[in-house]
Amino acid sequence: MKKINFLLPIILIAVPQFILSQQSNLTLSLEEVISLAKDQSPMAIMARHRFRGSYWEYRTHVAKFRPGLTFSSVIPELTRSIDKITLPNGSDDFVERSLMNSSVEVSLMQNISPTGGSIFMTSSLQRIDNFKAEENPVSYLSAPVSIGFRQPIKAHNSFRWEKKIEPLKYEEAQKTYIDAMESVSQQAVRNFFNLILAQVNLQIALTNYANNDTLYRIAQGRYNIGTIAENELLQMELAFLNAGTALNEARIQIEINRFRLRSFLGFNETVDIELIIPMSIPEFEVDVVKALEEAKQNSPDIIALQRQLLEADKSVAQARAEKGLTADMFASYGLTQKDYTFPDAYQNFQDQERIRIGLEIPIMDWGLGKGRYRMAQSNQEVVRTTVQQSEIDFEQQVMLQVMQFNLQDDQVRIAAKADTIAQSRYEVTKQRFLIGNVDVTDLNIALTEKDAAKRSYLSALNNYWSYYFNIRQLTLYDFEKQTPLTEDFESLLQ
């Protein structure tokens, strides 16, 4: 027990020291926060996995139109049973059977997108071991080559529509990933400036608390010698108490916003983040015509609208093909032979042909096919109208965002100037208060304006960078560098 009591103080001292030693501090700029967010944030990781899923979906589509080689086998299939068998004289009888069936087949198939059919070539061999047979217990059936095709006639050609739609879907997935990265940047900007504002609010609260503490003590001295009224003393005391409340609230808010940014970047609680206020902004203007041109060319929303039109056209074509006569054709030609020895099964081949034409005609469907066709046509018109309106709304959004962005650099300069003036005015007013030339009311007004100007400056910076990345997201174009936004998609798949 004495040993435990002796070790306990050592543990209580060592554990906090160990925790502090594991804490890491990061001081980050806006560019560094955005870079980290794109690299390791859960939001970016999910976007990468969504793109990978789209990539493999597209690869599946591509593979469907490449030759497919398949090997299949049954080695062996054992049977021991009593079955009903049709005898050579035409009668049926129950016969005890004991045999082993083995087979191998190699097939090559190719889908044909223009026609919607497929061609194939196969080669196969079967062997039967009849354990009950006294003579020729083993027999072979060979089909060294067989070629053929399957072709729908007056039917919906899904292959042709896939050839149109799937590449567009993959292009949409690529653009969507770049769009998602810009969404990550926008979220990074929001979290960055929320923490920046919390940091500045804490600095303001600390400064105001210290200043109000000093001014309250000075006011107490002046009140004691009768140079100020009790009302002014009470105002200073109230300002001091409010400063304490604001300081406590600022400390809570900075921890909340630090946690949110830390979580967004994928860091745990051992990482402490401090941010650097971006003091400069890029100076350029966005041309509306250029923005509209790039948005129409690059935006995944525009590609999605094109895809919706194609899918509506596909639905109409499918409903039209299925409302009347449908037919399909199958034909094959090959060589075959059977024998009781393996070499002889590959001698003196006989040809074999198969032709099948299938028809399906709706005799009485009570207008089912016609109804589906009319529904598809109506949906097609709805999609066309929706797409037209969406394109108009999208253009309006781009134009408005460009107009807003082009105003932001002036807003930042004005807010920066106002911040400088408000800081200077407060310092002058504070000095004049110390020598008794202004009253408490003027000092509090100057303090309020100083704090509001600092927050307005940060809000202007936040607005600038938010509009900056919003324009990039709408157009997928970097107007600062005059180049389209791209990604190394090959590296995303590794």
C-alpha positions, 0 to 999 in steps of 0.5 A: 500500500505504501508503494502505491501511495508513493507511485501515485504522485509520480503517475499524476505528474508523468501522465500530463507531461506525456500527453503534452509531449504528444500534442502537435501544433500546426500553424496553417495558411488558407492555401495549406488548409485547402491543400490538406483538405483536398489530400486527406479530408473525409470529404475528399476521400469519399469523392475519390472513392465515388470516382473510382466506382464510376471508373470501374463502371465505365471499364465494365461498359468498355469490356462488354464490347471487347472479345470475351474468351471463356473456358468452362468444364465439367470434370466429372459429373457422376450419375448412379440412378434408375431413370426412365429411358426411351428404347430404340423400339420407341417404348419406355423402360426403367433402366439402371444407369451408372456413368460419368460425364465430362466436358470442356468448352472454349468460347469466344464472343463479341457483342456488335453495338451497331446491330445489337447482336453478337457473334460467337465461336466455340470448341468443345469435347464431351466424354461419357464413361458408361460403367454398365456397358460391356462393350464400348464403355467410353464414347466421345463427342467432339465439336472442334469449331462452331460459329454463329450469331444472335441478332434481335430483329425489330427490337430495342438496341440497348448496345447502341444507346450504351455507346452514347450514354456511358462515355458521357456518364464517365466524362460527367464523373470526371467533371464531378470529381473536379467539382467535388474538389472545389466543394472541398475548397469551399468548405475549407474556406468556411471552416478556415474563416470560422476559426479565424473569426473565433481567433480574432474574437478571442484576441479582441476579447482578451484585449478588451478585457485587459483594457476594461480592467485598466480603465475600470481601475482608473475610473475607480480612482477618479471616482474616489477623488470626485472627478467622475460621477457614479454613473460613469463608474457603473458604466465602466464596471458594466463594460468590465463585466461584459468583457469577462462574459465575452472572453468566456464565450470567445474561448468556447467558440474557438474550441468549437471551431477548432474542433470542426476544422480539425475534424474536417481535415481528418486530424485527431484531438492531439493536433492543435491548429492556429491559422494565419490571416490571408493579408493579400488577395489575387487581383483580377476580374472575371469576364462574363462571356468567358465564364459562360463559355467555360461553364457550358464546356466544363460543368458536370451539370451541363453534361448531366443535362445532356445525359438526361436528354439521351436517356429520355430518347432511349426510353422512347426508342425502347417503348417504341420497339416493344409495343409491336412485333419483336423478333430474334434470329439465331444461326450457327454452323459447325463441325462435329463427330462422335466415336468410341476413341478419342482420335477417331472422334476427330476424324471424318467430321460431319457438319451441323447447322442450326437456325431459329427465328423467334417472333412475339406479337401482342394480340391483345394487350389493352393498349399496354404497349401504346400507353408505355410509348405515350408515357415515354414521349411525355416524359421526354417532353418534360425532360426537354423542358426541364433541361431548357429551364435548367440551362437558363437558370445555370447561365443566370447563376454564372452571370450573377456569381461573376458580378458578385465576385468582381465587386469583392476586391473593392469590398476587401480594400474598403473593409481593410481601410475601415479596419485601420481607421477604426483601430486608430480612432479607438487608440486616439479615443482611449488616450483622450479618455485617459487624460479626461477629454472624452467620456465613457460613452465615446470610448465605448462607441469607439470600442464597438466600432473597432471590433465591428470593423475587424469582423467586417474585414474578416467577413469581406475576406471570407466573401472574396474567397467563397466567391472565388472558389464558387466561380471555379466550381461553376466553370471548372476554370482557373481565371487567375492562371487562365487554365481549365481545372484538371486532375491526374485521374490515373493517380486516383486509381492507384 
